[in-house]
Amino acid sequence: MAIIINIDVMLAKRKMSVTELSERVGITMANLSILKNGKAKAIRLSTLEAICKALDCQPGDILEYKGDEDILDS
């Protein structure tokens, strides 16, 4: 099972750069990169809230669950 982070998709939809999101949310580029590349083990709800506010979206627009069978089919 895996949680997929779709920040890149939302950045493209909003025509926003990673740098701009980093500044708006108040997290480092390095931490944002870890998050968007799926290497993060956790995310604070306050960070998720700030990302959703900056991208004007819902948490479900950013987070996606894929079960083992979904991953094997990909």
Predicted model as a PDB file, atoms N, CA, C, CB and O in Angstrom, pLDDT in the B-factor column:
MODEL        1                                                                  
ATOM      1  N   MET A   1       0.840  -1.177   0.000  1.00 57.00           N  
ATOM      2  CA  MET A   1       0.000   0.000   0.000  1.00 57.00           C  
ATOM      3  C   MET A   1       0.877   1.230   0.000  1.00 57.00           C  
ATOM      4  CB  MET A   1      -0.951   0.004   1.204  1.00 57.00           C  
ATOM      5  O   MET A   1       2.006   1.206   0.491  1.00 57.00           O  
ATOM      6  N   ALA A   2       0.347   2.306  -0.556  1.00 87.00           N  
ATOM      7  CA  ALA A   2       1.131   3.532  -0.655  1.00 87.00           C  
ATOM      8  C   ALA A   2       0.221   4.746  -0.678  1.00 87.00           C  
ATOM      9  CB  ALA A   2       2.015   3.510  -1.905  1.00 87.00           C  
ATOM     10  O   ALA A   2      -0.900   4.706  -1.186  1.00 87.00           O  
ATOM     11  N   ILE A   3       0.730   5.806  -0.121  1.00 89.00           N  
ATOM     12  CA  ILE A   3       0.069   7.103  -0.228  1.00 89.00           C  
ATOM     13  C   ILE A   3       0.857   7.888  -1.267  1.00 89.00           C  
ATOM     14  CB  ILE A   3       0.004   7.866   1.172  1.00 89.00           C  
ATOM     15  O   ILE A   3       2.061   8.094  -1.115  1.00 89.00           O  
ATOM     16  N   ILE A   4       0.190   8.318  -2.301  1.00 91.00           N  
ATOM     17  CA  ILE A   4       0.807   9.078  -3.382  1.00 91.00           C  
ATOM     18  C   ILE A   4       0.561  10.562  -3.129  1.00 91.00           C  
ATOM     19  CB  ILE A   4       0.243   8.643  -4.776  1.00 91.00           C  
ATOM     20  O   ILE A   4      -0.557  10.971  -2.815  1.00 91.00           O  
ATOM     21  N   ILE A   5       1.609  11.358  -3.267  1.00 93.00           N  
ATOM     22  CA  ILE A   5       1.517  12.805  -3.077  1.00 93.00           C  
ATOM     23  C   ILE A   5       1.462  13.457  -4.456  1.00 93.00           C  
ATOM     24  CB  ILE A   5       2.729  13.355  -2.234  1.00 93.00           C  
ATOM     25  O   ILE A   5       2.390  13.316  -5.252  1.00 93.00           O  
ATOM     26  N   ASN A   6       0.378  14.166  -4.733  1.00 94.00           N  
ATOM     27  CA  ASN A   6       0.161  14.774  -6.044  1.00 94.00           C  
ATOM     28  C   ASN A   6       0.371  16.294  -6.038  1.00 94.00           C  
ATOM     29  CB  ASN A   6      -1.239  14.458  -6.523  1.00 94.00           C  
ATOM     30  O   ASN A   6      -0.396  17.035  -6.652  1.00 94.00           O  
ATOM     31  N   ILE A   7       1.405  16.742  -5.348  1.00 94.00           N  
ATOM     32  CA  ILE A   7       1.668  18.185  -5.312  1.00 94.00           C  
ATOM     33  C   ILE A   7       2.012  18.701  -6.703  1.00 94.00           C  
ATOM     34  CB  ILE A   7       2.812  18.506  -4.329  1.00 94.00           C  
ATOM     35  O   ILE A   7       1.588  19.796  -7.073  1.00 94.00           O  
ATOM     36  N   ASP A   8       2.770  17.934  -7.478  1.00 93.00           N  
ATOM     37  CA  ASP A   8       3.144  18.371  -8.827  1.00 93.00           C  
ATOM     38  C   ASP A   8       1.920  18.641  -9.697  1.00 93.00           C  
ATOM     39  CB  ASP A   8       4.028  17.323  -9.493  1.00 93.00           C  
ATOM     40  O   ASP A   8       1.882  19.600 -10.467  1.00 93.00           O  
ATOM     41  N   VAL A   9       0.919  17.766  -9.554  1.00 94.00           N  
ATOM     42  CA  VAL A   9      -0.313  17.928 -10.343  1.00 94.00           C  
ATOM     43  C   VAL A   9      -1.003  19.244  -9.984  1.00 94.00           C  
ATOM     44  CB  VAL A   9      -1.278  16.734 -10.106  1.00 94.00           C  
ATOM     45  O   VAL A   9      -1.418  20.004 -10.860  1.00 94.00           O  
ATOM     46  N   MET A  10      -1.116  19.497  -8.679  1.00 95.00           N  
ATOM     47  CA  MET A  10      -1.783  20.724  -8.243  1.00 95.00           C  
ATOM     48  C   MET A  10      -0.963  21.968  -8.593  1.00 95.00           C  
ATOM     49  CB  MET A  10      -2.038  20.677  -6.736  1.00 95.00           C  
ATOM     50  O   MET A  10      -1.530  23.006  -8.933  1.00 95.00           O  
ATOM     51  N   LEU A  11       0.351  21.870  -8.514  1.00 95.00           N  
ATOM     52  CA  LEU A  11       1.202  23.004  -8.914  1.00 95.00           C  
ATOM     53  C   LEU A  11       0.977  23.335 -10.388  1.00 95.00           C  
ATOM     54  CB  LEU A  11       2.704  22.687  -8.656  1.00 95.00           C  
ATOM     55  O   LEU A  11       0.878  24.505 -10.755  1.00 95.00           O  
ATOM     56  N   ALA A  12       0.898  22.312 -11.225  1.00 96.00           N  
ATOM     57  CA  ALA A  12       0.663  22.535 -12.656  1.00 96.00           C  
ATOM     58  C   ALA A  12      -0.711  23.147 -12.898  1.00 96.00           C  
ATOM     59  CB  ALA A  12       0.795  21.218 -13.433  1.00 96.00           C  
ATOM     60  O   ALA A  12      -0.850  24.067 -13.703  1.00 96.00           O  
ATOM     61  N   LYS A  13      -1.733  22.635 -12.199  1.00 95.00           N  
ATOM     62  CA  LYS A  13      -3.088  23.174 -12.364  1.00 95.00           C  
ATOM     63  C   LYS A  13      -3.166  24.638 -11.951  1.00 95.00           C  
ATOM     64  CB  LYS A  13      -4.085  22.356 -11.551  1.00 95.00           C  
ATOM     65  O   LYS A  13      -3.895  25.426 -12.554  1.00 95.00           O  
ATOM     66  N   ARG A  14      -2.406  24.993 -10.914  1.00 95.00           N  
ATOM     67  CA  ARG A  14      -2.438  26.371 -10.395  1.00 95.00           C  
ATOM     68  C   ARG A  14      -1.370  27.263 -11.026  1.00 95.00           C  
ATOM     69  CB  ARG A  14      -2.256  26.360  -8.884  1.00 95.00           C  
ATOM     70  O   ARG A  14      -1.271  28.450 -10.714  1.00 95.00           O  
ATOM     71  N   LYS A  15      -0.566  26.668 -11.925  1.00 96.00           N  
ATOM     72  CA  LYS A  15       0.520  27.401 -12.590  1.00 96.00           C  
ATOM     73  C   LYS A  15       1.417  28.093 -11.558  1.00 96.00           C  
ATOM     74  CB  LYS A  15      -0.058  28.445 -13.579  1.00 96.00           C  
ATOM     75  O   LYS A  15       1.736  29.276 -11.670  1.00 96.00           O  
ATOM     76  N   MET A  16       1.809  27.312 -10.554  1.00 95.00           N  
ATOM     77  CA  MET A  16       2.636  27.827  -9.463  1.00 95.00           C  
ATOM     78  C   MET A  16       3.949  27.050  -9.433  1.00 95.00           C  
ATOM     79  CB  MET A  16       1.891  27.719  -8.090  1.00 95.00           C  
ATOM     80  O   MET A  16       3.975  25.850  -9.703  1.00 95.00           O  
ATOM     81  N   SER A  17       5.022  27.732  -9.108  1.00 95.00           N  
ATOM     82  CA  SER A  17       6.327  27.076  -9.010  1.00 95.00           C  
ATOM     83  C   SER A  17       6.515  26.473  -7.627  1.00 95.00           C  
ATOM     84  CB  SER A  17       7.461  28.071  -9.316  1.00 95.00           C  
ATOM     85  O   SER A  17       5.834  26.849  -6.672  1.00 95.00           O  
ATOM     86  N   VAL A  18       7.437  25.545  -7.534  1.00 94.00           N  
ATOM     87  CA  VAL A  18       7.781  24.935  -6.244  1.00 94.00           C  
ATOM     88  C   VAL A  18       8.327  26.009  -5.312  1.00 94.00           C  
ATOM     89  CB  VAL A  18       8.819  23.783  -6.425  1.00 94.00           C  
ATOM     90  O   VAL A  18       8.049  25.999  -4.113  1.00 94.00           O  
ATOM     91  N   THR A  19       9.100  26.927  -5.861  1.00 95.00           N  
ATOM     92  CA  THR A  19       9.667  28.022  -5.060  1.00 95.00           C  
ATOM     93  C   THR A  19       8.566  28.876  -4.452  1.00 95.00           C  
ATOM     94  CB  THR A  19      10.596  28.897  -5.918  1.00 95.00           C  
ATOM     95  O   THR A  19       8.620  29.213  -3.270  1.00 95.00           O  
ATOM     96  N   GLU A  20       7.568  29.227  -5.254  1.00 96.00           N  
ATOM     97  CA  GLU A  20       6.463  30.045  -4.756  1.00 96.00           C  
ATOM     98  C   GLU A  20       5.681  29.305  -3.672  1.00 96.00           C  
ATOM     99  CB  GLU A  20       5.527  30.437  -5.908  1.00 96.00           C  
ATOM    100  O   GLU A  20       5.321  29.893  -2.652  1.00 96.00           O  
ATOM    101  N   LEU A  21       5.419  28.017  -3.894  1.00 96.00           N  
ATOM    102  CA  LEU A  21       4.704  27.232  -2.878  1.00 96.00           C  
ATOM    103  C   LEU A  21       5.513  27.176  -1.587  1.00 96.00           C  
ATOM    104  CB  LEU A  21       4.417  25.800  -3.393  1.00 96.00           C  
ATOM    105  O   LEU A  21       4.963  27.335  -0.498  1.00 96.00           O  
ATOM    106  N   SER A  22       6.792  26.953  -1.708  1.00 96.00           N  
ATOM    107  CA  SER A  22       7.670  26.901  -0.537  1.00 96.00           C  
ATOM    108  C   SER A  22       7.588  28.191   0.275  1.00 96.00           C  
ATOM    109  CB  SER A  22       9.118  26.645  -0.968  1.00 96.00           C  
ATOM    110  O   SER A  22       7.505  28.158   1.503  1.00 96.00           O  
ATOM    111  N   GLU A  23       7.613  29.319  -0.417  1.00 96.00           N  
ATOM    112  CA  GLU A  23       7.534  30.618   0.262  1.00 96.00           C  
ATOM    113  C   GLU A  23       6.171  30.828   0.917  1.00 96.00           C  
ATOM    114  CB  GLU A  23       7.812  31.752  -0.729  1.00 96.00           C  
ATOM    115  O   GLU A  23       6.088  31.312   2.046  1.00 96.00           O  
ATOM    116  N   ARG A  24       5.110  30.465   0.211  1.00 95.00           N  
ATOM    117  CA  ARG A  24       3.753  30.658   0.753  1.00 95.00           C  
ATOM    118  C   ARG A  24       3.482  29.773   1.963  1.00 95.00           C  
ATOM    119  CB  ARG A  24       2.713  30.374  -0.323  1.00 95.00           C  
ATOM    120  O   ARG A  24       2.815  30.192   2.910  1.00 95.00           O  
ATOM    121  N   VAL A  25       4.001  28.550   1.929  1.00 95.00           N  
ATOM    122  CA  VAL A  25       3.744  27.588   3.000  1.00 95.00           C  
ATOM    123  C   VAL A  25       4.701  27.792   4.170  1.00 95.00           C  
ATOM    124  CB  VAL A  25       3.864  26.157   2.470  1.00 95.00           C  
ATOM    125  O   VAL A  25       4.356  27.522   5.320  1.00 95.00           O  
ATOM    126  N   GLY A  26       5.897  28.268   3.869  1.00 95.00           N  
ATOM    127  CA  GLY A  26       6.881  28.480   4.922  1.00 95.00           C  
ATOM    128  C   GLY A  26       7.689  27.237   5.255  1.00 95.00           C  
ATOM    129  O   GLY A  26       8.111  27.051   6.396  1.00 95.00           O  
ATOM    130  N   ILE A  27       7.906  26.378   4.246  1.00 94.00           N  
ATOM    131  CA  ILE A  27       8.791  25.229   4.435  1.00 94.00           C  
ATOM    132  C   ILE A  27       9.939  25.332   3.442  1.00 94.00           C  
ATOM    133  CB  ILE A  27       8.019  23.881   4.258  1.00 94.00           C  
ATOM    134  O   ILE A  27       9.825  25.995   2.411  1.00 94.00           O  
ATOM    135  N   THR A  28      11.030  24.678   3.760  1.00 95.00           N  
ATOM    136  CA  THR A  28      12.201  24.760   2.898  1.00 95.00           C  
ATOM    137  C   THR A  28      11.961  24.020   1.588  1.00 95.00           C  
ATOM    138  CB  THR A  28      13.431  24.193   3.611  1.00 95.00           C  
ATOM    139  O   THR A  28      11.109  23.136   1.499  1.00 95.00           O  
ATOM    140  N   MET A  29      12.723  24.397   0.591  1.00 94.00           N  
ATOM    141  CA  MET A  29      12.651  23.712  -0.705  1.00 94.00           C  
ATOM    142  C   MET A  29      13.025  22.236  -0.531  1.00 94.00           C  
ATOM    143  CB  MET A  29      13.592  24.397  -1.746  1.00 94.00           C  
ATOM    144  O   MET A  29      12.440  21.362  -1.171  1.00 94.00           O  
ATOM    145  N   ALA A  30      14.002  21.970   0.336  1.00 95.00           N  
ATOM    146  CA  ALA A  30      14.433  20.588   0.566  1.00 95.00           C  
ATOM    147  C   ALA A  30      13.294  19.752   1.145  1.00 95.00           C  
ATOM    148  CB  ALA A  30      15.648  20.554   1.511  1.00 95.00           C  
ATOM    149  O   ALA A  30      13.056  18.632   0.694  1.00 95.00           O  
ATOM    150  N   ASN A  31      12.589  20.289   2.142  1.00 94.00           N  
ATOM    151  CA  ASN A  31      11.474  19.542   2.740  1.00 94.00           C  
ATOM    152  C   ASN A  31      10.316  19.388   1.769  1.00 94.00           C  
ATOM    153  CB  ASN A  31      10.990  20.236   4.009  1.00 94.00           C  
ATOM    154  O   ASN A  31       9.661  18.346   1.752  1.00 94.00           O  
ATOM    155  N   LEU A  32      10.055  20.391   0.974  1.00 94.00           N  
ATOM    156  CA  LEU A  32       8.989  20.298  -0.030  1.00 94.00           C  
ATOM    157  C   LEU A  32       9.360  19.251  -1.086  1.00 94.00           C  
ATOM    158  CB  LEU A  32       8.740  21.685  -0.699  1.00 94.00           C  
ATOM    159  O   LEU A  32       8.499  18.502  -1.546  1.00 94.00           O  
ATOM    160  N   SER A  33      10.614  19.200  -1.463  1.00 93.00           N  
ATOM    161  CA  SER A  33      11.084  18.206  -2.428  1.00 93.00           C  
ATOM    162  C   SER A  33      10.921  16.796  -1.875  1.00 93.00           C  
ATOM    163  CB  SER A  33      12.553  18.464  -2.794  1.00 93.00           C  
ATOM    164  O   SER A  33      10.472  15.900  -2.590  1.00 93.00           O  
ATOM    165  N   ILE A  34      11.281  16.589  -0.610  1.00 93.00           N  
ATOM    166  CA  ILE A  34      11.117  15.279   0.032  1.00 93.00           C  
ATOM    167  C   ILE A  34       9.641  14.876   0.023  1.00 93.00           C  
ATOM    168  CB  ILE A  34      11.665  15.306   1.490  1.00 93.00           C  
ATOM    169  O   ILE A  34       9.308  13.722  -0.247  1.00 93.00           O  
ATOM    170  N   LEU A  35       8.776  15.819   0.316  1.00 92.00           N  
ATOM    171  CA  LEU A  35       7.344  15.552   0.343  1.00 92.00           C  
ATOM    172  C   LEU A  35       6.821  15.213  -1.044  1.00 92.00           C  
ATOM    173  CB  LEU A  35       6.592  16.750   0.907  1.00 92.00           C  
ATOM    174  O   LEU A  35       6.129  14.210  -1.217  1.00 92.00           O  
ATOM    175  N   LYS A  36       7.144  16.033  -2.028  1.00 88.00           N  
ATOM    176  CA  LYS A  36       6.570  15.821  -3.357  1.00 88.00           C  
ATOM    177  C   LYS A  36       7.149  14.618  -4.077  1.00 88.00           C  
ATOM    178  CB  LYS A  36       6.774  17.040  -4.194  1.00 88.00           C  
ATOM    179  O   LYS A  36       6.529  14.097  -5.005  1.00 88.00           O  
ATOM    180  N   ASN A  37       8.329  14.168  -3.666  1.00 89.00           N  
ATOM    181  CA  ASN A  37       8.923  12.977  -4.275  1.00 89.00           C  
ATOM    182  C   ASN A  37       8.533  11.692  -3.551  1.00 89.00           C  
ATOM    183  CB  ASN A  37      10.430  13.107  -4.296  1.00 89.00           C  
ATOM    184  O   ASN A  37       9.029  10.615  -3.882  1.00 89.00           O  
ATOM    185  N   GLY A  38       7.645  11.804  -2.563  1.00 86.00           N  
ATOM    186  CA  GLY A  38       7.143  10.627  -1.878  1.00 86.00           C  
ATOM    187  C   GLY A  38       8.112  10.008  -0.884  1.00 86.00           C  
ATOM    188  O   GLY A  38       7.937   8.856  -0.487  1.00 86.00           O  
ATOM    189  N   LYS A  39       9.123  10.750  -0.479  1.00 91.00           N  
ATOM    190  CA  LYS A  39      10.124  10.230   0.462  1.00 91.00           C  
ATOM    191  C   LYS A  39       9.786  10.541   1.915  1.00 91.00           C  
ATOM    192  CB  LYS A  39      11.487  10.799   0.132  1.00 91.00           C  
ATOM    193  O   LYS A  39      10.435  10.022   2.823  1.00 91.00           O  
ATOM    194  N   ALA A  40       8.784  11.376   2.146  1.00 90.00           N  
ATOM    195  CA  ALA A  40       8.415  11.760   3.515  1.00 90.00           C  
ATOM    196  C   ALA A  40       7.697  10.608   4.204  1.00 90.00           C  
ATOM    197  CB  ALA A  40       7.520  13.026   3.512  1.00 90.00           C  
ATOM    198  O   ALA A  40       6.927   9.882   3.576  1.00 90.00           O  
ATOM    199  N   LYS A  41       7.951  10.446   5.481  1.00 91.00           N  
ATOM    200  CA  LYS A  41       7.287   9.421   6.278  1.00 91.00           C  
ATOM    201  C   LYS A  41       6.046   9.973   6.969  1.00 91.00           C  
ATOM    202  CB  LYS A  41       8.251   8.848   7.312  1.00 91.00           C  
ATOM    203  O   LYS A  41       5.185   9.207   7.402  1.00 91.00           O  
ATOM    204  N   ALA A  42       5.948  11.300   7.075  1.00 92.00           N  
ATOM    205  CA  ALA A  42       4.822  11.930   7.762  1.00 92.00           C  
ATOM    206  C   ALA A  42       4.691  13.366   7.273  1.00 92.00           C  
ATOM    207  CB  ALA A  42       5.007  11.885   9.310  1.00 92.00           C  
ATOM    208  O   ALA A  42       5.621  13.935   6.701  1.00 92.00           O  
ATOM    209  N   ILE A  43       3.511  13.938   7.513  1.00 93.00           N  
ATOM    210  CA  ILE A  43       3.285  15.349   7.225  1.00 93.00           C  
ATOM    211  C   ILE A  43       2.419  15.913   8.357  1.00 93.00           C  
ATOM    212  CB  ILE A  43       2.598  15.551   5.812  1.00 93.00           C  
ATOM    213  O   ILE A  43       1.427  15.306   8.760  1.00 93.00           O  
ATOM    214  N   ARG A  44       2.805  17.048   8.845  1.00 94.00           N  
ATOM    215  CA  ARG A  44       2.000  17.692   9.890  1.00 94.00           C  
ATOM    216  C   ARG A  44       0.703  18.205   9.267  1.00 94.00           C  
ATOM    217  CB  ARG A  44       2.789  18.861  10.574  1.00 94.00           C  
ATOM    218  O   ARG A  44       0.677  18.672   8.128  1.00 94.00           O  
ATOM    219  N   LEU A  45      -0.362  18.104  10.046  1.00 96.00           N  
ATOM    220  CA  LEU A  45      -1.643  18.614   9.556  1.00 96.00           C  
ATOM    221  C   LEU A  45      -1.569  20.111   9.285  1.00 96.00           C  
ATOM    222  CB  LEU A  45      -2.759  18.318  10.564  1.00 96.00           C  
ATOM    223  O   LEU A  45      -2.215  20.602   8.359  1.00 96.00           O  
ATOM    224  N   SER A  46      -0.796  20.838  10.072  1.00 95.00           N  
ATOM    225  CA  SER A  46      -0.659  22.278   9.843  1.00 95.00           C  
ATOM    226  C   SER A  46       0.045  22.550   8.502  1.00 95.00           C  
ATOM    227  CB  SER A  46       0.127  22.935  11.008  1.00 95.00           C  
ATOM    228  O   SER A  46      -0.275  23.525   7.822  1.00 95.00           O  
ATOM    229  N   THR A  47       0.993  21.697   8.127  1.00 95.00           N  
ATOM    230  CA  THR A  47       1.667  21.840   6.830  1.00 95.00           C  
ATOM    231  C   THR A  47       0.710  21.499   5.703  1.00 95.00           C  
ATOM    232  CB  THR A  47       2.918  20.939   6.756  1.00 95.00           C  
ATOM    233  O   THR A  47       0.663  22.203   4.695  1.00 95.00           O  
ATOM    234  N   LEU A  48      -0.053  20.427   5.865  1.00 95.00           N  
ATOM    235  CA  LEU A  48      -1.046  20.050   4.859  1.00 95.00           C  
ATOM    236  C   LEU A  48      -2.074  21.156   4.690  1.00 95.00           C  
ATOM    237  CB  LEU A  48      -1.740  18.732   5.244  1.00 95.00           C  
ATOM    238  O   LEU A  48      -2.469  21.480   3.570  1.00 95.00           O  
ATOM    239  N   GLU A  49      -2.505  21.733   5.801  1.00 97.00           N  
ATOM    240  CA  GLU A  49      -3.463  22.840   5.750  1.00 97.00           C  
ATOM    241  C   GLU A  49      -2.874  24.031   4.985  1.00 97.00           C  
ATOM    242  CB  GLU A  49      -3.868  23.270   7.179  1.00 97.00           C  
ATOM    243  O   GLU A  49      -3.554  24.637   4.157  1.00 97.00           O  
ATOM    244  N   ALA A  50      -1.626  24.361   5.260  1.00 97.00           N  
ATOM    245  CA  ALA A  50      -0.980  25.490   4.586  1.00 97.00           C  
ATOM    246  C   ALA A  50      -0.827  25.230   3.087  1.00 97.00           C  
ATOM    247  CB  ALA A  50       0.393  25.769   5.213  1.00 97.00           C  
ATOM    248  O   ALA A  50      -1.002  26.140   2.277  1.00 97.00           O  
ATOM    249  N   ILE A  51      -0.502  23.992   2.721  1.00 97.00           N  
ATOM    250  CA  ILE A  51      -0.383  23.643   1.300  1.00 97.00           C  
ATOM    251  C   ILE A  51      -1.750  23.759   0.622  1.00 97.00           C  
ATOM    252  CB  ILE A  51       0.191  22.202   1.130  1.00 97.00           C  
ATOM    253  O   ILE A  51      -1.859  24.312  -0.473  1.00 97.00           O  
ATOM    254  N   CYS A  52      -2.786  23.239   1.272  1.00 97.00           N  
ATOM    255  CA  CYS A  52      -4.142  23.321   0.712  1.00 97.00           C  
ATOM    256  C   CYS A  52      -4.587  24.775   0.559  1.00 97.00           C  
ATOM    257  CB  CYS A  52      -5.138  22.557   1.603  1.00 97.00           C  
ATOM    258  O   CYS A  52      -5.224  25.133  -0.431  1.00 97.00           O  
ATOM    259  N   LYS A  53      -4.250  25.605   1.541  1.00 97.00           N  
ATOM    260  CA  LYS A  53      -4.613  27.026   1.462  1.00 97.00           C  
ATOM    261  C   LYS A  53      -3.878  27.697   0.305  1.00 97.00           C  
ATOM    262  CB  LYS A  53      -4.289  27.749   2.794  1.00 97.00           C  
ATOM    263  O   LYS A  53      -4.482  28.451  -0.459  1.00 97.00           O  
ATOM    264  N   ALA A  54      -2.582  27.429   0.170  1.00 97.00           N  
ATOM    265  CA  ALA A  54      -1.781  28.050  -0.888  1.00 97.00           C  
ATOM    266  C   ALA A  54      -2.230  27.594  -2.277  1.00 97.00           C  
ATOM    267  CB  ALA A  54      -0.299  27.724  -0.688  1.00 97.00           C  
ATOM    268  O   ALA A  54      -2.207  28.374  -3.229  1.00 97.00           O  
ATOM    269  N   LEU A  55      -2.639  26.326  -2.389  1.00 97.00           N  
ATOM    270  CA  LEU A  55      -3.047  25.783  -3.689  1.00 97.00           C  
ATOM    271  C   LEU A  55      -4.553  25.840  -3.908  1.00 97.00           C  
ATOM    272  CB  LEU A  55      -2.576  24.354  -3.819  1.00 97.00           C  
ATOM    273  O   LEU A  55      -5.047  25.432  -4.959  1.00 97.00           O  
ATOM    274  N   ASP A  56      -5.287  26.347  -2.913  1.00 96.00           N  
ATOM    275  CA  ASP A  56      -6.744  26.437  -2.986  1.00 96.00           C  
ATOM    276  C   ASP A  56      -7.345  25.087  -3.396  1.00 96.00           C  
ATOM    277  CB  ASP A  56      -7.168  27.540  -3.982  1.00 96.00           C  
ATOM    278  O   ASP A  56      -8.036  24.969  -4.408  1.00 96.00           O  
ATOM    279  N   CYS A  57      -7.049  24.066  -2.562  1.00 96.00           N  
ATOM    280  CA  CYS A  57      -7.526  22.722  -2.865  1.00 96.00           C  
ATOM    281  C   CYS A  57      -7.874  21.986  -1.575  1.00 96.00           C  
ATOM    282  CB  CYS A  57      -6.469  21.936  -3.666  1.00 96.00           C  
ATOM    283  O   CYS A  57      -7.713  22.521  -0.478  1.00 96.00           O  
ATOM    284  N   GLN A  58      -8.348  20.767  -1.719  1.00 97.00           N  
ATOM    285  CA  GLN A  58      -8.688  19.905  -0.604  1.00 97.00           C  
ATOM    286  C   GLN A  58      -7.556  18.893  -0.394  1.00 97.00           C  
ATOM    287  CB  GLN A  58     -10.045  19.185  -0.853  1.00 97.00           C  
ATOM    288  O   GLN A  58      -6.813  18.609  -1.333  1.00 97.00           O  
ATOM    289  N   PRO A  59      -7.409  18.339   0.825  1.00 96.00           N  
ATOM    290  CA  PRO A  59      -6.374  17.329   1.057  1.00 96.00           C  
ATOM    291  C   PRO A  59      -6.448  16.156   0.076  1.00 96.00           C  
ATOM    292  CB  PRO A  59      -6.481  16.808   2.471  1.00 96.00           C  
ATOM    293  O   PRO A  59      -5.416  15.613  -0.319  1.00 96.00           O  
ATOM    294  N   GLY A  60      -7.654  15.767  -0.314  1.00 95.00           N  
ATOM    295  CA  GLY A  60      -7.826  14.673  -1.267  1.00 95.00           C  
ATOM    296  C   GLY A  60      -7.304  14.985  -2.654  1.00 95.00           C  
ATOM    297  O   GLY A  60      -7.072  14.074  -3.448  1.00 95.00           O  
ATOM    298  N   ASP A  61      -7.114  16.267  -2.958  1.00 96.00           N  
ATOM    299  CA  ASP A  61      -6.517  16.648  -4.242  1.00 96.00           C  
ATOM    300  C   ASP A  61      -5.014  16.377  -4.233  1.00 96.00           C  
ATOM    301  CB  ASP A  61      -6.788  18.138  -4.548  1.00 96.00           C  
ATOM    302  O   ASP A  61      -4.396  16.220  -5.285  1.00 96.00           O  
ATOM    303  N   ILE A  62      -4.438  16.324  -3.039  1.00 95.00           N  
ATOM    304  CA  ILE A  62      -2.992  16.147  -2.890  1.00 95.00           C  
ATOM    305  C   ILE A  62      -2.633  14.714  -2.524  1.00 95.00           C  
ATOM    306  CB  ILE A  62      -2.452  17.099  -1.834  1.00 95.00           C  
ATOM    307  O   ILE A  62      -1.653  14.170  -3.032  1.00 95.00           O  
ATOM    308  N   LEU A  63      -3.421  14.098  -1.644  1.00 94.00           N  
ATOM    309  CA  LEU A  63      -3.128  12.755  -1.152  1.00 94.00           C  
ATOM    310  C   LEU A  63      -3.996  11.727  -1.856  1.00 94.00           C  
ATOM    311  CB  LEU A  63      -3.337  12.675   0.363  1.00 94.00           C  
ATOM    312  O   LEU A  63      -5.202  11.919  -2.014  1.00 94.00           O  
ATOM    313  N   GLU A  64      -3.368  10.624  -2.282  1.00 92.00           N  
ATOM    314  CA  GLU A  64      -4.088   9.546  -2.960  1.00 92.00           C  
ATOM    315  C   GLU A  64      -3.603   8.218  -2.393  1.00 92.00           C  
ATOM    316  CB  GLU A  64      -3.879   9.606  -4.514  1.00 92.00           C  
ATOM    317  O   GLU A  64      -2.399   8.003  -2.249  1.00 92.00           O  
ATOM    318  N   TYR A  65      -4.529   7.338  -2.075  1.00 92.00           N  
ATOM    319  CA  TYR A  65      -4.182   6.008  -1.570  1.00 92.00           C  
ATOM    320  C   TYR A  65      -4.203   5.012  -2.711  1.00 92.00           C  
ATOM    321  CB  TYR A  65      -5.150   5.566  -0.449  1.00 92.00           C  
ATOM    322  O   TYR A  65      -5.144   4.975  -3.503  1.00 92.00           O  
ATOM    323  N   LYS A  66      -3.145   4.199  -2.789  1.00 87.00           N  
ATOM    324  CA  LYS A  66      -3.122   3.094  -3.746  1.00 87.00           C  
ATOM    325  C   LYS A  66      -2.823   1.819  -2.989  1.00 87.00           C  
ATOM    326  CB  LYS A  66      -2.071   3.333  -4.875  1.00 87.00           C  
ATOM    327  O   LYS A  66      -1.803   1.712  -2.308  1.00 87.00           O  
ATOM    328  N   GLY A  67      -3.709   0.860  -3.110  1.00 84.00           N  
ATOM    329  CA  GLY A  67      -3.502  -0.443  -2.477  1.00 84.00           C  
ATOM    330  C   GLY A  67      -2.481  -1.255  -3.250  1.00 84.00           C  
ATOM    331  O   GLY A  67      -2.069  -0.861  -4.341  1.00 84.00           O  
ATOM    332  N   ASP A  68      -2.069  -2.386  -2.694  1.00 75.00           N  
ATOM    333  CA  ASP A  68      -1.063  -3.236  -3.330  1.00 75.00           C  
ATOM    334  C   ASP A  68      -1.474  -3.652  -4.742  1.00 75.00           C  
ATOM    335  CB  ASP A  68      -0.813  -4.474  -2.481  1.00 75.00           C  
ATOM    336  O   ASP A  68      -0.651  -3.643  -5.657  1.00 75.00           O  
ATOM    337  N   GLU A  69      -2.746  -4.015  -4.920  1.00 70.00           N  
ATOM    338  CA  GLU A  69      -3.204  -4.434  -6.247  1.00 70.00           C  
ATOM    339  C   GLU A  69      -3.158  -3.292  -7.246  1.00 70.00           C  
ATOM    340  CB  GLU A  69      -4.615  -4.987  -6.167  1.00 70.00           C  
ATOM    341  O   GLU A  69      -2.900  -3.523  -8.428  1.00 70.00           O  
ATOM    342  N   ASP A  70      -3.404  -2.056  -6.799  1.00 62.00           N  
ATOM    343  CA  ASP A  70      -3.330  -0.893  -7.680  1.00 62.00           C  
ATOM    344  C   ASP A  70      -1.898  -0.639  -8.127  1.00 62.00           C  
ATOM    345  CB  ASP A  70      -3.890   0.347  -6.979  1.00 62.00           C  
ATOM    346  O   ASP A  70      -1.658  -0.260  -9.273  1.00 62.00           O  
ATOM    347  N   ILE A  71      -0.951  -0.847  -7.226  1.00 56.00           N  
ATOM    348  CA  ILE A  71       0.459  -0.615  -7.533  1.00 56.00           C  
ATOM    349  C   ILE A  71       0.954  -1.667  -8.536  1.00 56.00           C  
ATOM    350  CB  ILE A  71       1.316  -0.650  -6.236  1.00 56.00           C  
ATOM    351  O   ILE A  71       1.708  -1.340  -9.452  1.00 56.00           O  
ATOM    352  N   LEU A  72       0.533  -2.921  -8.364  1.00 59.00           N  
ATOM    353  CA  LEU A  72       0.943  -3.981  -9.271  1.00 59.00           C  
ATOM    354  C   LEU A  72       0.386  -3.762 -10.668  1.00 59.00           C  
ATOM    355  CB  LEU A  72       0.498  -5.330  -8.739  1.00 59.00           C  
ATOM    356  O   LEU A  72       1.037  -4.117 -11.650  1.00 59.00           O  
ATOM    357  N   ASP A  73      -0.809  -3.183 -10.776  1.00 60.00           N  
ATOM    358  CA  ASP A  73      -1.432  -2.926 -12.073  1.00 60.00           C  
ATOM    359  C   ASP A  73      -0.790  -1.749 -12.795  1.00 60.00           C  
ATOM    360  CB  ASP A  73      -2.914  -2.668 -11.895  1.00 60.00           C  
ATOM    361  O   ASP A  73      -0.917  -1.639 -14.014  1.00 60.00           O  
ATOM    362  N   SER A  74      -0.104  -0.869 -12.072  1.00 55.00           N  
ATOM    363  CA  SER A  74       0.464   0.339 -12.675  1.00 55.00           C  
ATOM    364  C   SER A  74       1.664   0.040 -13.531  1.00 55.00           C  
ATOM    365  CB  SER A  74       0.846   1.325 -11.612  1.00 55.00           C  
ATOM    366  O   SER A  74       2.254   0.954 -14.107  1.00 55.00           O  
TER     367      SER A  74                                                      
ENDMDL                                                                          
END                                                                             
